[in-house]
């Protein structure tokens, strides 16, 4: 596992949260920083991998402006995924972190039973402020989010990635 000083997203001199890469997690900003993409490639059954992902999600969520909808993709399609009590508790805590923040959460799952497990897990957190979508490809997830971003007032987006 990586040194703890390297496990959290960093900021540039202006205070902007930057991209992040580790052996298990990549964080990228897309479409003029309208969408954040978390790609988890490590085993999502290990507490260290879950904690690495969650600490970075928490950092972005805590800094997100209340006036803007939070658009995020969690791509777990290449991870060894399983629902553990630690993961379920972590997801619950992340959804509870900013309950008033409007969010659109796209999850890209592997083509197996994990899709049904993720669906069951996040269904409990659907509410007016939070839209969840489960997808089999990153492209589908991004299309779903881009429709919402444009409806919310950013019609001329280009992909920065």
Buried (B, 14 or more C-beta within 10 A) or exposed (E): BEEEEEBBBEEEEEEEBEEBEBEBBBBBBBBEEBBBBBBBBBBBBBEEBBBBBBBBBBBBBEEBEEEEBBBBBBBBBEBBBEBBEBBEEBBEEBBEEBEEBBBBBBBBBBEEEBBEBBEEBBEEBEEEBBBBBBBEEBEBBBEBBBEBBBEBEBEEBEEEE
